Amino acid sequence: MTPMNNNDIQTALGQLNKSSNVPWKLVDGALQKSFKFNDFSEAFAWMTQVAITAEKMDHHPEWFNVYNKVDVTMVTHDANGITQLDFDLAAKMDSFA
Ligand SMILES: C[C@H](O)[C@H](O)[C@H]1CNC2=NC(N)=NC(=O)C2=N1
């Protein structure tokens, strides 16, 4: 899988962020977003949905959960950069939240 160039990343980021109130950001060459839920149960239910999708895609998030908050980092280590897979999974995460 080939990494996207910066131009394509900016375009895809704009597209992705059209449909969400909290924007994904480009931080240190990765997509990052912090998701907030009402409580741990809702956060973990969302993580479960994402985990099933991630497994199907064979593309997995780096994430850090404390109570109702999940900090997500998406990058494709295999490609040494951001790929379409990162944007695909990011869009799924938004749709489940
Ligand atoms: C061996 C396995 O297919 C690879 O390690 C896959 C799995 N999931 C992955 N997920 C993400 N986010 N980046 C990767 O580079 C990646 N590589």
The ligand as an SDF file (V2000), in Angstrom:
LIG
                    3D

 17 18  0  0  0  0  0  0  0  0999 V2000
    0.6190   -8.0180    9.6270 C   0  0  0  0  0  0  0  0  0  0  0  0
   -0.5450   -7.0720    9.5590 C   0  0  0  0  0  0  0  0  0  0  0  0
   -1.2880   -7.2740    8.4200 O   0  0  0  0  0  0  0  0  0  0  0  0
   -0.0640   -5.6420    9.5720 C   0  0  0  0  0  0  0  0  0  0  0  0
    0.7170   -5.4520   10.7120 O   0  0  0  0  0  0  0  0  0  0  0  0
   -1.1630   -4.6160    9.4880 C   0  0  0  0  0  0  0  0  0  0  0  0
   -2.2290   -4.7900   10.5160 C   0  0  0  0  0  0  0  0  0  0  0  0
   -2.9320   -3.5820   10.8580 N   0  0  0  0  0  0  0  0  0  0  0  0
   -2.3920   -2.3810   10.6580 C   0  0  0  0  0  0  0  0  0  0  0  0
   -2.9980   -1.2960   11.0950 N   0  0  0  0  0  0  0  0  0  0  0  0
   -2.4720   -0.0890   10.9460 C   0  0  0  0  0  0  0  0  0  0  0  0
   -3.1350    0.9810   11.4040 N   0  0  0  0  0  0  0  0  0  0  0  0
   -1.3080    0.0700   10.3270 N   0  0  0  0  0  0  0  0  0  0  0  0
   -0.6070   -0.9690    9.8460 C   0  0  0  0  0  0  0  0  0  0  0  0
    0.4530   -0.7790    9.2840 O   0  0  0  0  0  0  0  0  0  0  0  0
   -1.1570   -2.2610    9.9950 C   0  0  0  0  0  0  0  0  0  0  0  0
   -0.5550   -3.3330    9.5240 N   0  0  0  0  0  0  0  0  0  0  0  0
  1  2  1  0
  2  3  1  0
  2  4  1  0
  4  5  1  0
  4  6  1  0
  6  7  1  0
  6 17  1  0
  7  8  1  0
  8  9  1  0
  9 10  2  0
  9 16  1  0
 10 11  1  0
 11 12  1  0
 11 13  2  0
 13 14  1  0
 14 15  2  0
 14 16  1  0
 16 17  2  0
M  END
$$$$
